[in-house]
Amino acid sequence: MKKTPYFFISAIILTLIFLISTTAHARMEFNPFINLSEEYNDNIYLDAYDEEDDWITTIEPGFSLDYDSHRLVANLNYSMLFRFFSHNTSENETDLKDVSRGSGSFTLFPNNNFNLNVAGDISRVIMDDRESSSDENDFINKATLYHYTVNPSYDLRLGSALNLALDYYFEQAKYEDIEDTIENPYDANDYIEHRAEARLIKTLSSSTEIYIGYVYTDFQEDRSNRYDENEDYSSNDVIAGFVHPFGSRLFVRAMGGMSWVDYVDDDQDDPEGSIWDIGIDYNFSESLQASLDYINDFANSVSNGLSDHKEVRFSLTYSRRITITSELYGTKNKYEGENFGYDDLGEYFSDDDYSDDQGAGAIITFTLPIGQRFDLDLTTDYSHYKYKYSEPGQDDEKVNRYGFGTSLNYEFNHLTASLSYDFRRNNSDVTDNEDDYTNNIAMLELGWNF
């Protein structure tokens, strides 16, 4: 796992086998590409006091593959992101384990009652949201995530409008090449998860259905971690939900239920509580749409264990000659401690939280076409976070994060080009906080699709 992206090698072999056996009635698109970029970054380590700049050259060869037949539907994207630093050459990335990026999904027997779904991706993810990090910087407070899922699924018909959907999920996550800004490196929670789901679905019309279901999860973390903040557990969920259009403009999906978490460690209290996943879409007109999403569940973090997670997002999109998208969001995570759960009134309590994180923010994007070949993109965002720590000697912290970016993009036949600038600021109310930083990035990118 450390040196070879085995999933993508296996995926290519699997796809080639099916290409040979099902070529007669299949559609296939294979597109190799290469991207080149030159970047100036004035603070590559996101340092608060000793900013260090550098010129970074990136070479990214890769390919995409789409394949569709009655036996197999496959989508595969893979590239190698080579980076070369002018001054800080020790940061060069040329090894296969460092440069691999990609995603893939494969469905065997897609039109049958039984099918097998396999998916995987290699990406860079933020380790801890409380530390210095940004989407634009790919190695500070980041790790390479190898993530895989295998999902056999069976749809048992019980009648003309009633069916039982049975699913099993095997999921594995491994974190490699961990980079951070503190003396002691993070411990990412590698894990293996088994999940079994059963849903009884009643179809009322072509776009309306109701269902009830049961989900069992077995979560096992990697025992090699130095810190035991994340315990093995199992959970039992009972759910019910529906999807239904209310007229031609309003579409609603809703799922609610209860979840019971059972830790293997008997010294930990076992949390339980309601879970929700609600989505509402509304079309004001052909050019103006709105959506509202709300999630309340128990979720695993990269490095801080299980949390009671709540998230709400509202977006508004206008698209005619120009496209404007605005999004408001709020999040809340209570990371579980030694004594937590829900009292007799259903209220959450915790005597020893690792932390209580709350955040709210907004993102606005603007795209303006200029002629037939060019378009101008503008993005701005702001977020405010509150970090409540229960560890002795740690003060609560408030952080403001904001930034903006602009890019001029060009596309002609197989050629794409972009000239961009991004600004990022992280500001904490903790005195002399080393996580504060300002970052400016200017970049020229060229891409060619063969």
C-alpha positions in Angstrom: 0.0 0.0 0.0 2.8 2.4 0.7 4.5 2.2 -2.6 1.9 1.1 -5.2 -1.7 2.2 -5.9 -2.9 -1.4 -6.1 -6.5 -0.5 -6.6 -5.9 1.2 -9.9 -3.5 -1.5 -11.2 -6.2 -4.1 -10.4 -8.9 -1.8 -11.9 -7.0 -1.5 -15.2 -6.5 -5.3 -15.4 -10.1 -5.9 -14.6 -11.3 -3.4 -17.2 -9.0 -4.9 -19.9 -10.4 -8.4 -19.2 -13.9 -7.2 -19.7 -12.9 -5.1 -22.7 -11.7 -8.3 -24.4 -14.8 -10.3 -23.5 -17.5 -7.7 -24.1 -16.3 -5.5 -27.0 -19.1 -6.4 -29.4 -21.9 -4.3 -27.6 -20.0 -1.7 -25.7 -19.2 2.0 -25.7 -15.7 3.0 -24.7 -13.9 6.4 -24.4 -10.2 6.6 -23.6 -8.7 10.1 -23.1 -5.0 10.6 -22.1 -4.1 14.1 -21.0 -1.2 16.1 -19.6 -1.3 19.2 -17.4 1.5 21.6 -16.8 1.6 24.5 -14.3 4.0 27.1 -12.9 3.1 28.4 -9.4 4.5 31.2 -7.2 3.6 30.6 -3.5 4.7 33.2 -1.0 4.2 31.0 2.1 4.6 27.3 1.2 4.7 26.2 4.9 1.8 28.4 6.0 4.0 29.8 8.7 2.9 32.7 10.9 6.3 34.4 11.3 8.9 33.0 8.9 7.2 33.0 5.5 9.1 31.2 2.8 8.3 31.5 -0.9 9.1 29.3 -3.8 8.4 28.6 -7.4 6.7 25.2 -8.0 6.6 23.4 -11.3 3.9 20.7 -11.7 3.7 18.0 -14.4 0.6 15.8 -14.4 0.2 13.1 -17.0 -2.9 10.9 -16.8 -5.9 9.4 -18.5 -9.6 8.9 -18.1 -11.5 5.8 -19.2 -15.3 5.4 -19.6 -16.7 2.0 -20.5 -20.3 0.9 -20.8 -21.7 -2.5 -21.7 -24.4 -4.8 -20.4 -21.9 -6.6 -18.2 -19.8 -3.7 -16.9 -19.9 0.0 -16.4 -16.5 1.5 -15.5 -15.2 5.0 -14.9 -11.5 5.4 -14.2 -9.4 8.5 -13.7 -5.7 8.3 -12.9 -2.8 10.8 -12.9 0.6 11.3 -11.5 1.2 14.8 -10.0 5.0 15.4 -10.1 6.1 18.6 -8.2 9.5 20.3 -8.4 10.5 23.2 -6.0 13.0 25.7 -7.1 14.5 26.4 -3.7 13.1 23.7 -1.3 14.2 20.8 -3.4 13.7 18.4 -0.5 9.9 18.9 -1.0 10.1 17.5 -4.6 7.5 14.8 -5.2 8.6 12.2 -7.7 7.9 8.8 -6.1 4.9 6.9 -7.2 3.4 6.7 -3.7 3.6 10.6 -3.5 2.3 11.5 -6.9 -0.6 9.1 -7.5 -4.1 10.6 -7.7 -7.2 9.1 -9.0 -10.7 7.7 -8.7 -12.5 4.7 -10.1 -15.9 3.0 -10.0 -16.9 -0.3 -11.5 -20.3 -2.0 -11.6 -20.6 -5.6 -12.7 -24.0 -6.7 -14.1 -25.5 -3.1 -13.8 -29.0 -4.0 -15.1 -29.5 -7.2 -13.0 -31.2 -7.7 -9.6 -27.7 -8.6 -8.4 -24.8 -6.4 -9.0 -21.3 -5.7 -7.6 -20.0 -2.2 -7.1 -16.4 -1.5 -6.5 -15.0 2.0 -6.0 -11.8 3.6 -4.8 -9.9 6.9 -4.8 -6.4 8.3 -4.0 -6.5 11.9 -2.7 -4.9 14.4 -0.3 -7.1 15.2 2.7 -6.8 17.6 5.7 -5.7 15.8 8.9 -7.1 18.2 11.5 -9.3 21.2 10.7 -7.9 23.1 13.8 -4.4 23.3 12.4 -2.9 25.3 9.6 -4.3 24.1 6.3 -5.9 25.1 3.0 -7.3 23.4 -0.1 -4.6 25.2 -2.2 -1.7 23.7 -0.2 -1.3 20.0 -0.8 1.2 19.0 1.9 0.8 21.0 5.1 -1.5 19.2 7.5 -2.3 16.7 4.8 -2.2 13.0 4.2 -2.6 10.7 1.2 -5.9 8.8 1.6 -6.3 5.4 0.0 -10.0 4.6 0.2 -11.8 1.6 -1.2 -15.4 0.2 -1.0 -16.8 -3.1 -2.2 -20.6 -3.4 -2.4 -22.5 -6.5 -3.5 -26.2 -5.6 -3.8 -29.3 -7.6 -4.3 -32.8 -6.3 -5.1 -35.4 -8.9 -4.2 -38.8 -8.3 -5.9 -41.7 -9.0 -3.5 -44.4 -7.7 -5.8 -45.1 -5.2 -8.5 -44.5 -2.2 -6.2 -42.6 -3.7 -3.3 -39.0 -4.8 -3.1 -36.3 -5.6 -0.5 -32.9 -4.0 -1.1 -30.0 -5.9 0.5 -26.5 -4.4 0.6 -23.2 -5.3 2.1 -20.3 -2.7 2.2 -16.7 -3.4 2.9 -14.8 -0.2 3.3 -11.1 0.4 4.0 -9.2 3.6 4.6 -5.4 4.0 4.9 -3.5 7.2 5.4 0.1 7.6 4.1 2.7 10.4 3.7 1.4 12.4 6.6 2.6 16.0 6.7 1.9 18.5 9.4 3.2 21.7 11.1 3.7 20.4 14.6 6.6 18.5 16.2 4.7 15.3 16.8 3.0 13.9 13.7 -0.7 13.1 13.7 -2.1 9.6 14.0 -4.6 9.2 11.3 -7.2 6.6 12.1 -6.8 3.8 9.5 -9.8 1.6 9.6 -11.8 -1.2 8.2 -15.6 -1.1 8.2 -18.3 -3.7 7.5 -21.8 -2.5 7.0 -25.0 -4.5 6.2 -28.2 -2.7 5.1 -31.8 -4.0 4.5 -34.5 -1.7 3.1 -38.1 -2.5 2.4 -39.2 -0.1 -0.3 -42.7 0.6 -1.5 -42.9 2.4 -4.9 -46.0 4.7 -5.1 -45.2 6.2 -8.5 -42.3 6.7 -10.9 -40.8 9.4 -8.7 -42.2 8.6 -5.2 -41.2 5.9 -2.8 -41.3 5.2 1.0 -39.1 2.8 2.9 -38.1 1.4 6.3 -34.7 -0.2 7.0 -32.0 -1.5 9.3 -28.3 -0.9 9.2 -25.6 -2.7 11.1 -22.0 -1.4 11.2 -18.8 -2.9 12.6 -15.9 -0.4 12.8 -12.3 -1.5 13.5 -9.5 0.9 13.7 -5.8 0.3 13.0 -4.1 -1.0 16.2 -0.8 0.6 15.3 -1.9 4.1 16.3 -0.1 5.5 19.4 -3.1 7.2 20.8 -6.4 5.5 21.5 -8.8 8.3 20.8 -10.9 6.2 18.4 -12.3 2.9 19.8 -13.7 0.0 17.9 -17.5 -0.1 18.0 -20.6 -1.5 16.4 -23.8 0.4 15.7 -27.4 -0.4 15.0 -29.6 2.0 13.1 -33.3 1.8 12.4 -34.5 4.2 9.7 -37.5 5.3 7.7 -37.8 7.7 4.8 -39.4 8.8 1.6 -38.7 10.7 -1.7 -41.5 12.7 -3.3 -42.0 15.6 -5.6 -44.6 18.1 -4.4 -45.6 19.5 -7.8 -43.3 20.4 -10.6 -41.0 22.7 -8.6 -40.5 21.1 -5.1 -38.7 17.8 -4.5 -38.2 16.4 -1.0 -36.2 13.5 0.3 -36.2 12.7 4.0 -34.7 10.0 6.2 -35.0 9.7 10.0 -34.3 7.1 12.6 -32.4 6.1 15.7 -28.8 5.0 16.1 -27.2 3.0 19.0 -23.4 2.8 19.3 -21.8 0.0 21.2 -18.1 0.5 22.0 -15.9 -2.6 22.4 -14.3 -0.9 25.4 -16.8 -1.4 28.3 -15.3 1.7 30.1 -16.8 4.0 27.5 -20.4 5.1 27.6 -22.3 4.1 24.5 -24.0 7.0 22.8 -27.4 6.9 21.2 -29.6 9.4 19.4 -31.7 10.4 16.5 -30.3 10.5 13.0 -31.5 12.6 10.1 -30.8 13.2 6.4 -33.1 15.7 4.8 -32.8 17.3 1.3 -35.2 19.9 -0.2 -34.8 21.2 -3.8 -37.0 24.1 -5.2 -37.0 25.6 -8.7 -38.1 29.2 -8.7 -37.6 29.3 -12.5 -35.3 27.7 -15.2 -32.5 30.1 -14.1 -33.0 30.1 -10.3 -32.8 27.1 -8.0 -32.4 26.6 -4.3 -31.6 23.6 -2.1 -31.5 22.9 1.6 -29.7 19.9 3.2 -29.6 18.8 6.9 -27.6 15.9 8.3 -27.5 14.7 11.9 -25.5 11.5 12.6 -22.5 9.9 14.1 -19.4 10.3 11.9 -15.8 9.3 11.9 -13.1 12.0 11.6 -9.6 11.6 10.2 -7.7 11.9 13.5 -10.1 12.7 16.3 -12.4 9.8 16.6 -16.2 9.5 16.5 -18.3 12.6 16.7 -21.9 13.6 17.0 -22.1 15.4 13.7 -24.6 18.1 12.6 -24.5 20.0 9.3 -26.9 22.3 7.5 -26.3 23.8 4.0 -28.4 26.2 1.9 -27.5 27.1 -1.7 -28.9 29.4 -4.3 -27.9 29.1 -7.9 -28.6 31.6 -10.7 -27.7 30.6 -14.2 -28.4 32.4 -17.4 -25.7 34.3 -19.2 -23.7 34.4 -16.0 -23.7 31.8 -13.2 -23.8 32.8 -9.6 -23.8 30.2 -6.8 -24.0 31.2 -3.1 -23.9 28.7 -0.2 -24.4 29.2 3.5 -23.4 26.4 5.9 -23.1 25.5 9.6 -21.5 22.5 11.3 -21.2 21.2 14.8 -19.1 18.2 16.0 -18.9 16.8 19.5 -16.0 14.5 19.7 -16.7 11.7 22.1 -14.9 11.5 25.5 -15.0 9.2 28.4 -18.5 10.0 29.6 -21.1 11.0 27.0 -24.5 10.1 25.8 -28.2 11.3 26.0 -30.1 11.9 29.2 -33.7 11.0 30.0 -34.9 14.1 28.2 -33.0 13.3 25.1 -30.4 16.0 25.6 -26.8 15.3 24.7 -24.2 15.4 27.6 -20.4 14.8 27.8 -18.2 15.2 30.9 -14.9 14.9 29.1 -15.2 15.9 25.4 -12.0 16.0 23.4 -13.5 19.1 21.8 -16.7 20.7 20.7 -16.2 22.3 17.3 -18.7 24.7 15.7 -18.5 26.5 12.4 -20.5 28.7 10.1 -19.6 30.3 6.8 -20.5 31.3 3.2 -19.1 30.7 -0.3 -20.0 32.8 -3.4 -18.8 31.8 -6.9 -19.3 33.9 -10.1 -18.6 32.7 -13.7 -18.8 35.2 -16.6 -18.3 33.9 -20.2 -16.2 36.3 -22.3 -16.7 35.5 -25.9 -16.7 31.9 -27.1 -13.3 30.8 -25.7 -12.8 32.7 -22.4 -14.6 32.8 -19.0 -13.8 34.7 -15.8 -14.3 33.0 -12.4 -14.4 34.8 -9.1 -14.7 33.1 -5.7 -14.9 34.4 -2.2 -15.5 32.7 1.1 -15.6 33.3 4.9 -15.9 31.0 7.8 -15.9 31.4 11.6 -15.1 28.5 13.9 -15.3 27.9 17.7 -13.1 25.2 19.2 -14.0 24.3 22.8 -11.3 22.1 24.4 -11.7 20.1 27.6 -8.1 19.2 28.0 -6.4 21.0 31.0 -4.4 24.1 30.0 -6.1 24.5 26.6 -8.1 27.7 26.1 -11.2 27.8 23.9 -10.3 29.3 20.5 -12.1 31.3 17.8 -10.8 31.3 14.3 -11.7 33.4 11.2 -10.8 32.1 7.8 -11.4 33.9 4.6 -10.1 34.3 1.1 -10.8 35.0 -2.5 -9.6 33.8 -5.9 -10.0 34.7 -9.5 -9.0 32.9 -12.7 -9.2 33.7 -16.4 -9.8 30.4 -18.4 -9.4 29.6 -22.1 -10.5 26.5 -24.0 -10.0 25.7 -27.6 -10.4 22.2 -29.0 -8.0 20.0 -27.0 -6.2 22.9 -25.2 -7.1 24.5 -21.9 -5.3 27.4 -20.2 -5.8 29.2 -16.9 -4.2 32.2 -15.2 -5.2 32.4 -11.5 -4.6 34.2 -8.2 -5.7 33.0 -4.7 -5.5 34.7 -1.3 -6.0 32.9 2.0 -6.0 34.2 5.6 -6.3 32.3 8.9 -6.7 34.4 12.0 -7.1 33.0 15.6 -7.9 34.9 18.8 -5.3 33.0 20.7 -2.3 35.2 21.3 0.8 34.3 19.3 -1.0 31.4 17.6 1.4 29.7 15.2 -1.5 28.5 13.1 -2.2 32.1 11.9 -1.0 32.7 8.3 -1.4 34.7 5.1 -0.9 33.0 1.8 -0.8 34.3 -1.8 -0.6 32.0 -4.8 -0.3 32.9 -8.5 -0.5 30.2 -11.1 -0.3 29.6 -14.9 -1.8 26.2 -16.0 -1.9 24.5 -19.4 -3.7 21.3 -20.3 -3.8 19.1 -23.4 -6.3 16.3 -24.0 -5.2 14.0 -26.7 
